[in-house]
Amino acid sequence: MELHCTRPSCPKPINAFADLDSSAVLKTVQQKFCVTCGMPLILSSRYLPIKLLGKGGFGTAYLACDRYTPTMRQCVVKQFQPSGNLNPDQLQIAQDLFEREAQVLEALGDRHPQIPDLYAFFPLVVPGLGTSQPEEFFYLVQEFIDGQDLEHELEQRGPLSEAAILEILNSILKVLAFVHENQTIHRDIKPSNIMRHRNGKLYLLDFGAVKQVTQAQGSSPAKSTGIYSMGFAPPEQMSGGAVYPSTDLYALAVTCLTLLTGKPAGDLFDSYRNTWNWEKSVQVSPRLAAVLNRMLQSAPHQRFASAQEVLQALKPPAAPPSPPTTPSPPPASTALQPPSAAASSSPPPAPPPPAPPAPRPQFSLLEVLGGAAFTGFEGSLVAIALVSFLGVTLVGGGSWLLFMAALTFLQWRRIIERVDLAIIAVISLGLVLMLRLYPGQLLSWQNVLIIALIAALIAVAIAILFRLIYQIISRFF
């Protein structure tokens, strides 16, 4: 088993212990120490860091397991580790923010299913590395969300649809409504702080920059400490002024814009006119556009006052109730008609409204490149079969183009995808290699395979080039 040393200055943090592969040893050993720097590896005698997850402004996160649980439950261990050279006052502020995250998780995590639970918060004092002065570290242990944050989801899948944005809004607004009702403001809403679990549930992360709302009547709201993410924070937060629940709504709207358009927040803001200029980059319904634009107002009082107001505004308008009708006697011309005749004279029912068009298939970057490689591979095999094995001349070029168009259409409609591509490619390669048994073949099996692979790489390169040109053009139009 490998354990990761959490000392920031350790030159070789990875430690392998073969005896920890035994469950009996793992649960009973008192402690393990880093073979390089001597740092204790089993934190608080129970948490075993096994992988570095990432580093932020105030700390480093590790994936760990809790050896005192029956299933060796996975968790996240955050170590307080501020970046940069901070003076004592700044260091104290950073430590207060780290402790505040633990307090908020303890207060809110157990009470809401979309906020991680707090498991532990503790300090650790160890001998210094290369110095006689001891070092003190602070750790926060919280629930591990097995999934991917929306920033990485955007990088892999591209811009999200309006339906996906509405799902995110409805989910995260409910979390913010709970947070605000408990007199807390998150102050750092952005795609990397929203995690999608493998089961689809969205979680709100990173409460290190939270702010308590002042409750005393007549007192002015507390000033912001200047903790924010550039591009997502509203003007009042960037200037160090007071923050409000609408501060989080502004940041959530910017988050939605980046996910809708696939562009950085800075590319969507017109600094010359001091306005957001995003609607030309994506087509959305008028109701969603109006909601986002109100959330993006520069003055806090011009935005929605609460997350509940936004949720209400996102609901489709209810159909107006039909006016009550009083029965009236039938006209004389129909009163004497038999029931069958009266029924036949009534107007036919209105036809049902047409079904909305099916949404256009969305393809991730991996699917696009895989499809290009498959198309190039198949195209080369068909060309080899037509020209080299079957003796077809240039007259057969038309049939080859029809085959390539049909292949592309089948992928675009998702009639063939994923595993289908690999199965078809293997079968096609086998058929082409079988044709080598006929007299007159011109290519060896090695040359057939090399040509097919080269064609696949060329198709991938062309797909990458066209995608790059599209992204460059989309930034200007």
N, C-alpha and C positions, 0 to 999 in steps of 0.2 A: 504494500500500500504506500502511496506517495502522500506526504504532507507538505504544505506550502508554508514556509516561514513568513511571518507577518512583520518582521523588522524591516522598515523601509530601506535601510542602508545595507542589507545583507546581499553580498555579491552572488551567492548561489542559493537561492531560496528553496529549491526543490530537494526534498529528502525522501529516500526510499527506505522502507522498513519491511523486510520480508515477514517478520514475526507478527505484524499487524494484520496479515491476511487470515490469521486464525481468529475466529470470533471470540474465543475464550480469552486470548491475550488482549484483544482490542478492548474488551469491556472491563478488564481488570488491571491493566498496566497503569501505574501511577502517573507517569509523565514521559514524554519524549522531547529531546532537545535537538535544535538545528546543529548539524555536524560542522557547519561553517562558522556560525556566530554565537552558538549557545543559547539562542532564544527558545523559551518554552513553546512547544508546538500545540499541545492540547490546552486550549483556552478555557479557563474557569473549570478545568478538570473534566470537561465533557465535549467541547466543540472542536472538531478536527477540520481545519481548513485544507481543502484538497485541490482548489483551482482558483486562479485569479480571474475575477469577472470584469473588473474595470476600475478606473480611477476617476475621481471628480475633483471639484474645487476644494472640498473639505475632508475627503477621505478616500479610502480604498476598499473595494468590496470583494469578498471571497465567497465562493461556494463552499459550504461546510456541511458536515453531518453531525448529528447529536447521538453520541454513543450510548446515552442513557434512555433511549427510546427503543421499543421493540423492533421497529423497522429501520433504525438508523436514519431517522427523518432528516431530509435535506433542509438547509436553512441558509440564510445570507448573513455573513459576519461583516459588518462595516467597522473599519478602524479609522478613528479620527486622525487625519493626516493632512493638515492644511498645506496648500502649495504656496510657494513664494516666500520671501523674507518678510515676516510680519513682526511688527513691534509688539510689546507686551499687551497694549490695549486691543490691538487688532486680533491677537491670538486669543484673548479672553472672549471677544465677541464671537469668534469662530467656534470656540469651545461651547459657548452658551447656545449657539445655533444647533450644534451637534446634540447637546443634551435636550434641547427643545424638541428635536425630532423624536427622541425616545419618549418624551412626555406625551407628545401628540399621538404617537402610535399606541401607547398604553391606554390613552383616554379614548381614542376613536377606533383603533384597529379591531378590538374585540366586539365592537358594537356595529360595525358595518362590513358586509361581506366583500366589498371592493377596495378595502384598505388593508394592507398587510398587518398581521398581528405582531406584537412585540414579544420576544421570548426572554431576553435578558439585556442588561446594561451594566457594565462593570469596568473598573480600571485594572491595569496590570503594571506593576513596578518591577523592572528588571535591571541587572547591572548593565552599564553602558558599554558600547562596543568601542574599544580603544581608548576609554576614558574611565576615570574613577567615579564620575558622576552617574547616579542612576538615571534611567529613562522611564518615563511614565506614558503609558498608552491607554486610550479609552476605546471600548468596543461596544457595539450595538448589535444584537442578534435579532433578526426578524424573519418572518415567513418568506419562504422561497416561492416565487411565482414562476412556474415552468412555462415559459412562452417567449414572446418577442415584443420589444417595444415598437411603437408606431413609426419611429424614425427609421429603424432597420427594415420594417415592413414596407415603407415607402421606397427605400433603396432597391429592394428585391422585386416588388410587384408593380411599381410605378404609381401614378396618381390614382386616388380612390374615386369611386362613383358617388353620386349624390346619395344613393341609398345607404352606402357605407358611412358617409358623413353623418347622415341623420341617425344612424345607429349609434355612432360615437357620441354625438351630441346628447341624445336621450339618455345614454348610459352615464356619461361623465357629469352631466348636469344634475342628475339625481345624487351623485356622490358630493358634488359641490353644495347642493342644497343642504345635505346633512352636515357638511363641514361648516358652512356659514351659520346654520342654526345652533351650532355649538361654539359660536363666537370665535371662529378661527378663519383666517384667510391663507390660502396656500401660497400665493405670490410667485409660483414658478411653474405654471402650466405650459407644457411644450410637448412635442411628440415623443421625445425620449423619456418623459416622465409618465407616459401612459403605456401600460403593458397589457398585451393581449395574451391570455392564457391559452394553452392548447385546446381547451374546451370552448373557446370563444369569448369567455368573460373578460371584461376590461377592468383593470385595476389602476388606481391613482397612486403614484409612488413619490418618494423624495419629499418629505415634509420638513426638511432642514431649514427652509426659509419661511416657515409659517409665522403669522403675526396674530396676536390676540387683539380682538376688537375692544375698544374702550367702552364701558357701559355707563359710566357716571354721566348723568344728565347735565348738559351745559358745558361739558368739557370737550375740548377739541380732540379729534382722533390723533393717535400717536404718529410720529413721523416715521417714515420708512428708513431702514438701515442701509439702503442701497444695494440689497441683494436681489438680482434679477437676471434674466437671460436676454441679451441684446436681440432686438427685433420682435420679441413677444411681449415685452412689458409696455404698458401704456405711459403717456407723458407724466402723470402724477407720480408714478413709481420711479421713473428714470430721473426725475428732478429731486428725489428724496422727500417728496411730500407725503401726505396722508394716503393710505390705501383703504379700499372699500371692497365689498363683495363684487362690485362691478369691475374691479381690477382683474379678478380672476376670469370674469366673463370676456373681457377684452383679449386676454392671453389665449383663452380657449378658441375664440373666433380666429385669431391669427393662426393657431394650430390647424384649424379646419381649412384655412386658405392654402397653407403649405401642402396639406394632404390632398386637397382637391386639384391643385395645379401642378404639383411636383416641383415648384419653384421655391427658392429661399424667400423668407419674409422680406428681405431688403429689396428684392427684385419686384415686389408687388406694391411697394410704398413710393409714392411720388413726393420726394422731399421738397421739390420746388413749390408745389401747391399744397403740401402738407396734407395729402389725402391718400387713401388707399385706391389703387387702380388695378383691380383684380378681375373684374367681370368680363373683360375682353379675352381673358385667358381660358375661361371655362364657361360652359352653358349650364345653368342651374334654374330651378323653378323660381318664379318671382317671390314666392313666400320665403324660401330659404335665403335668397339674396337680401330681402328686406330685413330679415332677422339678423344675418351676419353684419350687414351695414350698420344697424343700430348698435350692435355689440361693439363695433369698431369706432364709435364716436370718441373724439379726443377728450371731451369733457365728461367726467364721471356721471353727472346728473342727466346727461342726454342718453345714456345707455339704459338697459334694463336694470331695475333696482335689485333683482334677485334672480337666482337660477330658476325658481318656480315660474316667474314671469316668462322666461325664455321657453320653458317647456310648454306653457300655455299657448304662446305665440306659434309654436311649431305644429300644434294640432290643426288638422284641416278644419275649415269652418263647417259647423253643423248645418244641415239642410233646414231651411225655414219650415215651420209646421204648416201644414195645409189648413186653410180656413174651414171651420165646420160648415157642413151643408145640411140643409133641411129638405126632407123629401117633398117633391112637388108632384102633382098629378100628371100623368102622361098626357100628351096632346090628344085632341079628339081623334086625329087621324090614326093614332096608334092604340088608343084605348080599346077599340073594338076588335083589334087584330088578335089572333091567337098568340099564345106565348112563343111559339116557334117563329112566327113572322116577326114579332118584336125583337127577338134575339138576333134574327138575321139582319135586321136593319141597323143594329148598333155598329159603330165604327170598329174596324179591326184593331187589335192591340198594337201599340207602337213596337217596332222591332227593337231588340236589345242593342245597346251601344256597341260599337266595334271594339274588339279586344285591343289593348295597347300593343304596340309593336314590341317584339322580343328585344331585350337589351343586347347591345353589341358585345360579342365575347371579348373579355379582357385577358390579355396574355402577359405573363411575367417575362422579365428579361431572359431567364433560363429557358422558358418555353420557346421564345422567339429564336434564340441561338440554336436550341436543339432541333427545332423545326427546319431551320436553314440548313443545318448539317445533314439532316435526313433527306431533304429535297435534293441537295447537291449529290449526296451518295447515290440515291435512287436514279437521278438523272444521268449520272455517268454510267451506271450499270445498263440502263436502257439504251444509251447511245452506243455502248460497246456491243450489246446484243444486236442492235440494228445494223451497225456498220461492219464490225469485224466478223461476227458469227453468222448472221443471216444474210449478209451480202446486200443490204439495202443501201441505195445510193442517196444522194442529196434529196431525192424526191421524198424520202421518208422523213425529212426534217419537219414537215408539217405535223405528222403524227407524233413526233417527239415533243413538239411545243404543246400540242393538245394534252399529252400525258402530263407534262409539267404543270400546266394550268389546272388540270383536274386534281392533281396531287396537292397543289396549294389550296384549292377550294375545299377539299376534304379536311385539311388541317384547320383552315379558317372557321369552318362550321363545326369543328371538334368532332367530326365523325370518326376520325382516327387521331389518337393522341397518346402521349406518354408511352406505356408499355407496347401499344400497338405499333409504334414507330420502330422499336427495336425488333419486334417479331417480323414485321414486313421486310426490314433491312436484311435480316439473317436469311429469310426464305429467298429473297431476290438474289442475294450473293450466291446462295447454293445453286439456284437455277442457272445463273450465268456460268458458274464454274462447271456445271454438268455439260453445258454446250461445248466445252473444250474437248469432249469425247468425239465430236463430229470431225471429219476430215476438213482441212482448210482453215482451222483456227489459227489466228495470227498472234495471239497474246498468251503468255504463260499465266498461271494463276497468281504468281507474285505480282506481275504487272497489272493484272486486273484489280487486285486489292489496293495497290499503290495509287492507281489512277482514281479509284473510288474515294480513297481517303483524302487525296489532294483536292478533288472536287468538293468534298464536304468542307474542308478548311477554307477553300475559296468562297463558298457560299456563306460561311460564318463571317468571313471578313467583309463581304458585301453587305450582309445584314447589319453588322456593327457600324459600317460607314454610313449607311442610310439612316440608321437610328441616330447617329451623331449629328448628321445634317438636319434631321427633323427637329432634334432638341435645340439646335442653334437657331433654326428659323423660327421655332415656336416662341423663343424669347423676344422676338421683335414683332411678331404678328399675332 
